Amino acid sequence: MIKRTLEISREPAHLAVRNRQLLLQRGGETIASLPCEDLGFVAVDHPQTTYTHAALATLLETGAVLLLCGRDHLPAGLLLPLSEHHQVVWRLQAQIAAPLPLKKRLWQQLVRGKILAQAANLDPQGKAARQLRNLARAVRSGDPANCEAQAARIYWANWLLQGPPGDDPLPFRRDPDQPGINALLNYGYAVLRAALARALVSGGLHPAIGVHHSHRANAFCLADDLIEPLRPLVDARARTLALAGQVELTQPVKAELLDLLTLEVRTGDFCGPLMVALHRYVASFVRILEREVQRLDIPVPCSSAAIVPCG
């Protein structure tokens, strides 16, 4: 069963818990009651929201992630449950012991998957999509030629189209520090990153131990590795919103971006919600660490399943 997503942004609320039911209270009255075990993702974007310790502890015990937004309405931090996976120590050891050639082959798959997913977001018959597909084939172990950056220049220059395929792209520059469409992308990426981190700790992995990202101040290096081929899912939703004139982080826009977690995707032979598929994606990563398989099962939209890259 897919876990539910709860967003608090329109009005403040006080979160308490009774009999493992999360209570949303306002003015001393309970306005909603939700089973904690049904919640997988709680996003809070109202500065006057308050919590009891028991509410936070129970949400973590039942496997929920709490995403907290700052004054700019973008995610500022998250609370993750500590995993009680029965193989957590072994998997941590496998992460630490992973040899460099294996990490480089994993990064090759991630970059190739990202570029193919970017190509799928463009006009399939256009020059830019053909260039991206050619670049994907050229990615080598560890991506020494930095095909990822080459693809990004082509992709973002052709990403924002208006009207039918073949129209000239609208001016757009990907800059995380800018508002508007960039803020939509930032929010969508942060939601997906949090959901991935949840899947990683549920799978007994440590999100700070990456295969390519390795900044000493980054507690989510592995999430930042695995998110790369999934970013185009956010791009597609953000572009749809932008072309409909919705370029501000309003409550309905955030709801649309949060709803990405229910997007139907294919992971291996499974077709279902992205939030569920992330666990299968992480499981395929574990099987690679344990030398059982060689290819990642990267989630792709069910309509685009044919673009899944070979290992």
Sequence and secondary structure as in RCSB ss.txt:
>XXXX:A:sequence
MIKRTLEISREPAHLAVRNRQLLLQRGGETIASLPCEDLGFVAVDHPQTTYTHAALATLLETGAVLLLCGRDHLP
AGLLLPLSEHHQVVWRLQAQIAAPLPLKKRLWQQLVRGKILAQAANLDPQGKAARQLRNLARAVRSGDPANCEAQ
AARIYWANWLLQGPPGDDPLPFRRDPDQPGINALLNYGYAVLRAALARALVSGGLHPAIGVHHSHRANAFCLADD
LIEPLRPLVDARARTLALAGQVELTQPVKAELLDLLTLEVRTGDFCGPLMVALHRYVASFVRILEREVQRLDIPV
PCSSAAIVPCG
>XXXX:A:secstr
   EEEEE SS  EEEEETTEEEEEETTEEEEEEEGGGEEEEEE  TT EE HHHHHHHHHTT EEEEE TTSSE
EEEE      TTHHHHHHHHHH  HHHHHHHHHHHHHHHHHHHHHTS TTSHHHHHHHHHHHH  TT TT HHHH
HHHHHHHHS B SSTTS B      TTSSTHHHHHHHHHHHHHHHHHHHHHHTT  TT  SS   TT TTHHHHH
HTGGGHHHHHHHHHHHHHTT  S  HHHHHHHHGGGG EEEETTEEEEHHHHHHHHHHHHHHHHTTS S     E
EGGGGGG    
